Amino acid sequence: MRNIFLAIVIGALLQAWAWFESYDTSDPPEVTNRVQSVSLDVGGPKAATSPITQSELDRVAGMLDRVKTVSSTVRLYASTGLVAEVPRLANERDIAVVLGIWLGRDEQNNRREIESALYLANHYPNVRAIVVGNETLVRNEWGIGEDETASVTELTKYLRELRRRSRVPITTGETWDNWIDHPELVREVDFISAHILPYWEFIPADGAIEFTMDKYDRLKKAFPGKRIVIMEFGWPSQGYNRQRSVPTATNQAELIRGFLIEADRRDAEYNLMEAYDQPWKTNEGTVGPYWGLFDASGKAKFMLQGEVKDQNHGRTAAIGLILGALLTAIAIGRRRTAFGHALAVSLSAQALGAGMALALVYPFDNYLNTGSTIAWVIGFILMFPLTAMTLLKIDEVAEVTVGNRPIRLLPHHVKPPASFHYPKVSVQVPAYRENPAMLNETLSSLAKLDYPDYEVMVIINNTPDEAHWGPVEKHCRTLGPRFKFLNLQDVKGFKAGALTLAMEEVSPDATILALIDADYVVDKDWLKDLVPAFADPKIAFVQAPQDHRDGPESAFKTAINSEYAGFFDIGMVQRNERNALIAHGTMLLIRRSSFDEVGGWSTATITEDTELGLRLLEAGYEGTYTARRYGWGLLPDTFEAFKTQRHRWAYGAMQIIRKHAAFMTPSAPGLNYRQKSQYIAGWSYWISDAFGVLTAFLNLFWVPMIIWAELMIPMLPFTVPILVAFGVNLLHCGMLYITRVKIPPHRILGAAAAAMSLQFTVAHAVGRGLISDALPFKVTAKGGGGKKGKGPSPIRVESIVGVLLLVGAGALFYMNKENQATEMYVFAVTLIVQSLPFLAAPLLYGLERAHAHSKGNPDDTAAQPIEPETPAPEAKAA
């Protein structure tokens, strides 16, 4: 326990160190003079039309009071509505005003703006100038396409009118390059009002001031003797980067302070954009709301003197450390493990805690609209299962690679005690419409078992066609009296129902039940080696791994066989250490008395074997496992059959969750803490695939929202975890296969592709399992029993979604060519990563079809010697 405590402390200290190192601080030169002028927006577009109430007037007065602490002049962008009250309120506070006239295609609104501005300029002595229009040439308000002639002509008309009627200087607000490109405008204004915003021109923060002053000098050189005001300069404190232009709170503070000092040194006139953050300004992307000296609540974002630092960093760090500690406690819990294992889990938990902290504080550090709020809520909810699954997989990797070695595995040959008597075993072989040649091969191998006392029960169910069962019955007679042939028709409850009926025919003196699938050829020592494990009265079942003899047949089967091997050589070994084995209905030995005690087979689930094993553990018994292969079956013939089998397993898992969830609560009797945590973790693997598909669909839905609705790109705290989880999955597969399965790298890649190809299938099964509990049992076609169906392609959905995700990623890369925003790239890469499981399905299907064509059998994916004549009653049974 001391080593575990040390590992936890090291993890926490490293997270604290990472927060300390990432603490963004600087100490730029201090500003001693007041800011000449700041832009002020008192309510966005609604300010021109919303009712003017006393509370609104009080709010504007409060804004001016805070502005006065840093500047004595404000620039406005309009002159009607609530904005028209600013000159009066500013005059009461000795604040000068530069009025604005908002111009657009609405002539009536233009006229209202002009008349209001002239009225205000004539009535309030603190009005010092009028800016007629704001970036009307940038917007090309009256032009067509790239021709700005009409816009220049229309703007000139307004400028001449205002200069004729106004008592104060007149200008228009335009970017510096438009003044250079349209020198004819200079003759129409009393002074040049230039907007120089390095962020929008892809200038990095460390070159922004130099860039600004260079453009200022260029204007002075181009128009000597003309008064020039830098009417807009600023830098956003948050949002997406534009190439090397990175908006951060520290960059904003350093740039503003540096610019103020340089402008004062040059005696340059300027106006900062802007006084307050404007959360409504989404038309400028994610940076639009964050140009203010004050945040939207009126809090100063930085001071003009003293150290500049991230004010929220300490809070986020504290939350990250708390979450890291909680995740570490949950992951390690009351376990006794090796120091390396504990350290790896501790470090991972702390890293994940830091990521969750960044996601948690996002709405407190950013302005969210309705769409982004919904996105944040969904993303944060999905982060919990994503984090849990990532930590579970890291835990398993660490446990297998640097944790304690397995100690509960059965040796290759269980040595029985001297007094041990080999009991009679009833070997049961259930079969439903199986290929008789395949089944007979299984029975022949059972006839060669080196065991003193056993019987073999061949349990044919719901198979009316004699072509399926006739040759099997004949072969049983040939093999002798050990073999009992049962032909059960109209059975309810699928395989579990047939096995339950067959129990009436089991020899009374048989105390061990052995289950084997119809396609398995067994080692002659299977029973002799493993039955002695029952000398321990606590053992209720003994499980041997599955393996397959047709794996080398094709690249498709090699891939799926490698995927199966991972479960039996990794997952089952680890579960065995916690006495939390999954019983699967082949190569399974069961103590008959324990079987009877818990009620035998249940027809409440289509994975009756797993459910039985769980009941035996809940009753206080133990299961045990051997990693040695004693049986070799046949793999699914087709990718469709592979999907069908996994769909059945995942759906059955959901049925088991429904039935046994109450037994997993901390206070529930039966299972201990380690068993419960292992089962919950195992079920989480199924559910994680559903969340993976859900997040892929949500992100795919978000792509057109970004392209056409210009909504926010998903924030990094909700895209990076998906990439981290994918990386952990690759690490999980690679490290564990190298350590335990010991197969070449190309087969590990095949196993990974096979596993990914089933993500949508598992997600579909989980979804069905949440809303339904009566899905029919479907047999996995194998051993020449699978004919290519004539229905829809088994990869239709996966192919469409995978391609759409790639197209979406391509569209985002194309959109991002100019800005090169990091978040956009990360989101695009996330879409590519999310497409891989969907695209793995057509890859596996292609391997299967390539093998079928190589055998000269393009229509049938496997030989089909027998076609059933009538539909099985089983398909209709609930």
N, C-alpha and C positions, 0 to 999 in steps of 0.2 A: 504493500500500500504506500510505502514511502516513495518508491519510484514513480508510482502513478501521481502522487501529489506533486512531485518534482516536475513531472511532465506537464501537468496542468499549470503550474506556476510559470514555467518557461514559455508556454503558449501565450499566456496572458501578458507577460512582460514583452514578448516580441510584438504583440499587437500594439501595446502601449508605445513601444519604440517606433513602430511604423507611423502611428499617428503623430508622434513628436517630430519625426523626420519630415513628414508631409505638411507640417504647420507652415503656412505661407505667410511670411512676414517680410517687411522691408522698412527702411528708414530713409525715405527720400528727403530732399531739401524742404525746409519748412517755408510756408507761404505767410508773409507778414502783412501784405496788402489785402484789401477786400476784393472780392470778385467783381469785375466791372458790370457784368450783366448775365442773367440766366433766363433761359426759355421757361415759360410757365404755361401749362395746360391745366385748366381747372375742372375738366370733366370729359374730355374727349368729344366725339361727334355729337353726343347727346346734349352737350352744354349749350348749343345754339337753339335747341327746341324745347328742352325740358322746362317745367315751371320753375320760376324763381321764388324760392321760399326762404324764410328767415334762417332756417337751419342750413340751407345751402350757402347763404350769405355768410353765416358764421363760419362755415367750413372754409370758404375762400379766404376770409379774414385770417383764420388760423394759418393757412398756407402762406399768406403774405408775411405774417409775423415771423414764421420760421425762416423764410427767404431773407428777411431783413438782417438776420444774424450773420449772413455771409455776403449779401450784395444789396446794392441800393437801386438797381434797375432790373426790370423784367421785360422780356420780349413776349408778345402775344401773337397768336396765329389767326385770330378772327376778331370780329368787332360786334357780334350780335349775341342775343341771349344772355346767359349768365356771364359770359366773357365781358360784356359791355359794362358790367358792374365793377370790373377790376380797376379801371382808372380812378373811380371815386374812392374805393377802399384803399388803393395804393397811395393816393394823394393824402389821405388822412394819416398815412404812416411815412410820409416823405420818401416814397419810392417812385422813381421815374418809370415811365412806360414807353415802350416802343410798340405801337399798335400793329396789328396784322389785318389784312383783308384777304379772306379766303376766296379765291377765284376758281370757277369751274364752268361747266357747260350750261348750268342753270342761270340764265340771265337775270331772272327775278331775284334769285338769292344773291347774285353778284351786286345788284343794285342796292339791296338791303344792306349788304356789308359796306359798300362805299358810303352810303349816306350815314350809316351809324358811325363809321370811323371819322368822317368829317365833323359830325356833331361832337363826338368825344374830344377830338383834337382842338375844337374851338371852345370847349367848355372847361377843360381841365388843363391847367398850366403844366402838370407833370408829364404830359404827352410830348415826347421829344422827336418822334419820327413815325412814319407809317411805311410798313413793308407791304407792297401791293402784290399779292400772290406769293405762293410759296412753292418753288420748284415746279412751276407750270410748264417749263420747257423740258424738265426731266420726265414729267408725265406726258409731255406733248399733248396738252389738254385740248387744243383746238386743231391739231395737225392730223395728218393721215399717214400711217406707216412711219417711216423714218424722216419724212419731210416735215421740218419744224417751221417752215415759212409762215404758215397760217397762225401758228402759236405765237411767233415773234410779232406778227402784225397785230394780232388781237391784244397781246400784252402791252404793246406800244400804245395802242389806243387808250387803254386804261391808265397807263402811266402819265400820258399827256394830260388827261382829264384831271387826275389827282394833283399834278404839279400846278395846274392852273387854279385849282380851287382850294388847295391846302395852305395853311400857314406854317406847317412844319416840313422838314426835308422828306423827300419821297425816294423810295428805292424798291427793288424787288429781290426776293431771296432766291438765289440760284447757286448751283455748284460752281466751283472755281473754273472748271473747263468750259462751261457755257458762257461765262463772261469772255473768255479768250476766243471762243468760236463765234460769238455774236457781239463784236465790238460796237455795233450800231445801237445796242441797248445801253451802253455806257453813256451815250449822249442824252438818253431819256431819263436818267436818274441823277439825284443830287449826290449820291455816294454809292460805291459798290458794296453790296451786301453778299459776301461769298461764303458758301458752305464748304468747309474742308473737313472731311470725315475719313481719316485714314483706314478705319475698320472696313468701310465699304469698298476700299480700293486695294484690299488684300495686303496691307502694309503691316508687318509685325510690330508688336508694341514697342520694341526697342528702337524702331526707326520712325515712329509716328510723329514725334515732335519735329524732327528734322524734315520729314516729308511736308508737314504743314507749313513750316516756315519757308521752305523752298517754293511752295505754290504761292504763298503770300508775297514773297520777293518777286516772283514771276509776274504777278498782277501789278505790283508797283512799277516794274520795268515796262510792262506793256502799256500802262496808263499813268504816266508820270503826272504828278500834280493832283490826281484824283484821290479823294478820301476813300480809304478802303477799310472795311470792317469785316473781320472774320466772324460772321453772324452765327455760324454753327461750328463748334468743335466739341468733341466728346468721345467717350469710349464706353461700351457696355460692360457691365459688371458680371453678366451671365449670358448664356446662350451658346449657339453653335459657333465654331470657328469658321473663318473664311480663309482657307489655306493656312498661312502662318499667323493670321490675325486671330488671336485667342482672347476671348472676353473672360476676365476673371476680376474679382473684387480688388485684388492687389494691383493688377495691371491698370485698372481704372484709376485708383487712387494715385499711383505713381505718375501716370500720364497727366492727369489733371493738375497735380501739383507742379510737375515739371513744366507743363505748358504755361501755367500762370506766371511762373518765374521768368521764363523765356519771353513771354509777351510783354511783361512789365519792363524787362531789360531793353526791348526793342521799341517801347512806346507804341505797341500795336493795340488797336482797339479790337475787342472781341466780345462774344456772347457764348456762354457755355450751353450746350444742349445735354441735359435740361435740369430743371430744379427737382422734379419729382419723377419717380418711376411711374410709368403709365401702363398698368396691366391690360388695358383694352387694346393696346397697339400691337395686335397680332398680325397686321398686314406686313410687318417688317420681320416676320419669322420669330424665332425664339428670343432674339436679342432685343426686339422692339420694346418690351416693357422695362428694360434694365439700364437706361441711360442716365437716370437721375442721380443728383447729389444726395437726395433723401429717398428713402423707400416710400412705398405708397402710404404707409401709416405716418410718415413724417419723421422717422428716425434717421439721423445722419448716418450714411453708409461709411464714411470715413471723416477724419478730422484734417484740417489744413496744417496742423502742427503735430509733431510726435510720431510715434511708430505706427505703421500701417499693418494691420493683421486681420486674419479671417476671424470675425467675431463669433461665428457659430462652430468653429472647429472643435473646441473643447466639449461642447454639448454632444456633438456627433460621436466623438471619441468615447465619451462616457457610455453612451448608448451601445456602441459597438463592443465595448469591454463587458458590459452586462449581458448582452446577447451571446457573446462568445463564451462566457462562463456558463450560461444556461445550456447552450448547445453541447458544451463539453460534458457537463453533468449528465445530460440526457444520453449522450453517446457512450460514455464510459460507465456511468451508473455505478452499480455495486459489483462490477466485474473485477476479477483478478487477472491481469494480463502482463505481458512483457513491457519493459520500459519503451522500447522502440515503437511498439504498437500504440501505446498510450500517447507518446509524443506526437506521432503522426496524426492521430485523431485530434489531439489538443490543438495542434497548429492549424489543421483544417477547420475545426470548429471556430477558432478565433478569426480566421480569414472570412468564413461565411458570416459570422456575426458582424464583422465590419461592413460587408456588403449589404446585409439586411439593414444596418443602421443608416447607410446612405440612402437606401430606398425609403426607409421610414420617415426620415426628416425631409424628403424631397418636397412635399406640399407646404412645409413650413419655410423653406428657403426659396420657393418659386411661386409664381402666380399661376394658378390653374383655372382654366375655364371649365365649362361643363364637360366637354369632350375629353380634355386631359385629366379631369378628376375621375371620370369613369375609367379611363385607361390606367390611371394610377391604382385605383381600387382593385381592378381585375389583376393587374400585374402583381400587386402586393399579395393578394390572396394566392395566386399561383406560385409565388415565390416560396411559400411554406413547403408544399410537397416537393418542389424542385430542390430546395435546400436539404430537406430530409433525405431524399434519394441520393443526392450527391454525397452527403455525409455517410450514409449507409454503405455506399460503394467504396469510399475511401477507407472506411472502417474494415471492410472485408479484405481489401488489398493489403492494408497494414497487418491485419491479423494473419493472413496467409504468408506474407513475405517476411515480416520481422516479428511476428507474434509467437505464441507458444505452439509447439508441434502437436498434432492430433494424438490423443492418448486413448480414445474409446473405439478406434477401428478394430474390427475383428482381425485376427491373424489369418493368413491364407488357409490354415487348417486349424480348426478349433479342437484342441485336445480335450476329450471328455474325461471326467473323473472316472476313477476305477470302477465305481459302482453304477456308472451310467448305462442304462438300457436303451438301445435305439428304438424309439416308439414307431408305431405305424403312421405312415404319412398318406394323406389323401391328396393326390395331385389333381387339380381341377383345371380343365382347358375349355373355357367358354368360347363358342364360335358362332358367328352370325354371318351367314352367306359368304364364308371364306372359300378360297380356292382349295379344293380338296387335295390337290397334289402337294401344296404347301403344308396343309394341316397334317397330312400323312407323314411328311418328313419330320415334323415336330414329334409326332407320336413314335416314330421309329427311334428318335434320339432318346425319348423317355423310356423306351423298352430296354435301353442299354445302361440305365442308371445302376451304379454300384451301391446298392442299398438293400438291406435285408428284408424290409417289410414295407411295401407301398402298394397303392392302387392308383389307377389313372382313370379319371372320369371325364369323358368327352361330352360336353354339354352344348348340343346344338339347340339354338333357340330361334323361333320365328323365321325358319328357313324351309318353306314348303316345297321348294323345287328339289326333287330327289337327285338331280344331277350334282347338287352341292353336297348332300349328305350321304348318298348311297355308297360312293367309293370309300368314304370314311368309315361307315359302319362295317363294310366288308374288311377293311384293313384292321379294325379293332378285333374282329373275330380271328384274324390271322395272327395277331400279336399275343393272343391268349387270354386267360381268365383275369389277369390283373386289370384289363381294360374294360371299362363299363361305358356303354354308348347310350346316351340319353337324347331323345329327340323331342324337344318341348315346343309346342306351338301355342299361339295366342297368349304369349307371356306379357304381362304388364310390368312396367318398371325397368325396362332395358336390361342390361347385363346383370344388375343387382337383383332384379326380379328372377332371372333365370338361375343365378347362383343360389338364391334363397330356396327355390323349389328343389334344386339338386341336393340340398343338404339332407333331404329325406332319404336319399339313396347312399349317403356316405356311410362307410362301414362304422359300426358302433365303437369299435376298438381303435379307430384312427384318432389320435390325439393332436396331430399336427396337420394343418391345412396348407397346401402349397398351390399357389396360383401362377399360371404361365399363359402368355398370349399364344394364339394359334399359330404364329409365325416363328416361334422360337425353337432353335436347336440348342440343347443344353449339354453341359459338360457332365460326364458320368459321375463326377465327384460332388455335384451340387448338394445333394441331400447329406451325403456322408460327412462333408466338411462343415456344414452349417447347422444341421439339426442339433449337435451337441451344445450349441449356445443356449438352448432351452433348459440346460441343467441349472441355470440361474432362474429361480422362480419369478423374478421380477420382469424377465424378458417376455413380452407378449408377441413381438413380431421381429423377424430378421429380414432385412432387405439387402439384395445384391443389385449391383448396377445393371442397367440395360446396355447392350451394345448391338452392333449390326454387322452382318456379314456381307452386305452388298454395298458397303460404303465406297469401295474402289471402282464401282461400276461406271460412274460418271462424275463429272465435276460438280453437278448439282447434288448428287447424293453424298459426295465427299464433304461438301460444305455443310449440309444439314446434319450429317453424322458428327462433324466436328462441333457443331453448335450443341447437340445433345450431350457430347462428352463433357463439356464445361459444367453442366448441371450435376452430373454424376461424380465428377472428380473434384469439383470445387464446392458447389452449394450443398450437396448431400453430406460431404465430409464435415463441413463446418456445422451443419444442423445436427449431425450426430454427436458432436462435442457438447451440445446443449440438450441432448435427449429430445430433439424436436424434429425427428425425421418425418419426411413425407413418404407415406406408403403408396406405392404405385403397383397396379395390378398385374405385374409380371415379375418373376424371380422373387416372389414374396412368400415367406413362411409365416404362419400365424398359429399361435397356441389356441387350440379349439376351446378350451375352457374359458379363456379370456374373451374369445370371440363371442361365445354364448352369453357371457356375463354382461357385455355391453350391448347386446341386442342384435348381433349379426349385421348383415348388410342392410343399408338404408336405401330406399328408392327416392329419397328426397333430393338427391343430387345426381348429376350425370358423371361425377367423379367419385364414385362410391368407395374406391380404394383409399383415396386420400382422406375422405371423411371418416372412414373406419379407423385409420391410423390415429387421427386426432382424438377420436372417442376413447381409444385405448390409452392414450397418454393422459387424457383428462381423468380417466379412472385410476390413475396412479401407476400404471405400468410403464415399462421402458421398451424402447425399440433399439435395435443395434444394426450396424451396417458394416459391410465389407467392401473394399475397393476392388477386389478381384472380380474379374468377369467370369460368370458361370453360364451365361446364355447369350445367344446371338440371334437377333430377330431380323426383320426386313424393314427397310425404310419406306416412308410414303412414296408411292410411285410418281406422284406429280406435285407441282407446287400448290395446286388447288387442294390436294389431299393434306399436304403439310399445313396449310392454313386451316383446314377443317379441324385437324387434330388440335392445333394450338387454340383455336376458338373454343373447342370443347373444354380444354383444360382451364382456360381463363374464365369461361362462363361458369364452370363447376366451382372454381375458386370463389366467385361472387356468391354462388348458392351457399357455400360453406361459411362465408362471412356472415350472411344473413342468419344462418342457424347457430353459429358459435361465437358471435361477437360478444355476447354477454359473458362468456367464459374468459374473455381477455381483459376484463376490468381488474384493477389492482386487488380488489377485495374478493374476487371470485375464487372459489376453491378449485382444486384439481391441478392446474398447471402452476409451475413456479415462475418467478420473474424472468429467468433466462428463456424458458420455453415460450412464454407469452410474447416477449420482445422479438424472438426469432420468427414466430408465426406472423406477428404484425408486420415485421420487416419483409417477410416473404410475400404477404398480400400486397404490400406497398409497391413491390416491383410490378405487379400487374397494373395497379392503379396509375403508376408513374407513366406507363405508356399512354394511358388515356389522357393524362395531363400534357404529355408531349404532343399528341395530336391536337388537343384543344389549343395549345399555345401556337402551334403552326397555323391553324385555321384563323385564329385571332390576328396573328401577324399578317397573314395573307389578306385578310379583310382590311387591315390598316393601310396596306400599300396604296390602293386608290384614294384613300382619305388623304394621304400625304401628297399624292400627285395632283389630284383635282381639287380637293377641299383645302389643301395647304395646312393640314392639321400638324400637330407636333409629332416629330419622330419619337418613337418610344425611347425613354431616357435610359442612359447607360446602366443604371442599377437593375433594369429589367431585361436588358439584352445580353450583357456580359455574363450573368449567371447561366444563361442557356448555353453559351459557348464554353463556359467552365464545366458545366454538366456534361457536355459532349466530350470535352477533353478528358474528364474523369472516366467516362464510359470507355473511351479508348484505352486509357491507362488500366482500368479495371479488367478489360478483356485481355489486353496484351500481357500484363504482369501475371495475372492469375493463370492464363494458359501456359505461359512460359514456365511458371513455377510448378504447376500441378499436372496439366494435361500433357505437356512436353511434346508438342507437335510443331512442325516447321512453320515459319512465318506466313507462307502463302495459305496454309490451312487455317491459321489464326484469322487472317483476313477473310477467308471464306466463312468461318464461324461468325465473325462480326457482321458480315453482310447478311447471312441467314437470320441472325437475331434481329437486325434492323428491319428486314423485310416483313416482319410480323407485327410491327408496331401498330399499324392501322387495324390489323385483324384483332389484336388484343384489345385495342381501344374500343372497337365495335362490340366485342364480347362483354367488356366491362359496362359499356353503356346499356346493352341489352339486359345485363344482369341487374342493373339498378332499377329497371322498370318492369322486368318480367322474371318469373321463376318457373317457367314451363316450356323451355326450349327443348325440342326433341333431340335425342341422341343421334349423332351421325358417325358412321363408321369411317375409319381412315383406310383408303384404298391402298393396299400393298400386296406384294407377291403376285403381281399380274392381275390384281382385282380392280384396277382403276381404268375406266374407259373415259376418253376425253369427252367432257360434257358439251352440249350444244347451246348452253346458256351464255350469258355475258362473260366476257373475259375476266379471269380471276384477278387481273391487275388493272382493271379499268380505272377505278377510283384513285389508286395509288399513282398511276401514271399521270393522270390529269393534274392531281394536286402537286406532284413533284415538279412537273413542267411549269405550272403556274408559279410556284415558289421561285424557280430559276428565272422565269420571265420577270417576276417582280423584282428580284435582286438586280437583274440586268437594267431594268428601268431606273432603279435607284442609283446605280453606278453612273448611268448616263446623265441623270439629273444633277449629279454631284460633281460633274467634271470641272465646273467653274469654282464652286465653293470649297470642295474637298473637305466637307464637314466630317469630323471624326464620327459623330453619332450616326450619320447617314451610312458611312462605310461599315460601321459595326452592325447596323441593322441589316444591311445588304448581306454581309457575311453570315449573319444569323439566319437569314432566309435560306442561304445556300446550305448551311449545316442542317437546317430543318428539312430540306428537300431530300437529304441522303437516305433516311429510312424509307421514304416513299419511292425513291428511285431504285432502292435495293430490291424491291419486289419485282419490277420488270427484269432486273439483272438475273435474279434467281429463276424466274420464269423462262428467260432466254436460255439459260444453261440447261434447263429441263428440256426445252423444245429442241435445242441443238442436239442433245443426246437422242431424242426420239427420231430426228431426221437422220442421224448417223446410223441408226438401226434400220433405216428404210421404212419407218413407221410414223409418218408425220401426222396422221390423223388420230391414231390411238397412242396415248402416252405410255401405255403398257399393254402387254398381251392380255386379251380378255377371252379366255377359253369358254367361259360360261356366263350367260346373261340370264338373270332371274326372270321368271315368267310373270310373276304377280307381285304387286307392291307388298311390302312387309307390314303386318299389323303394328309392329313396333313404332313405325314412323307416325302412327296416329295416337299412340299412347301418351298420356299426360304424365 
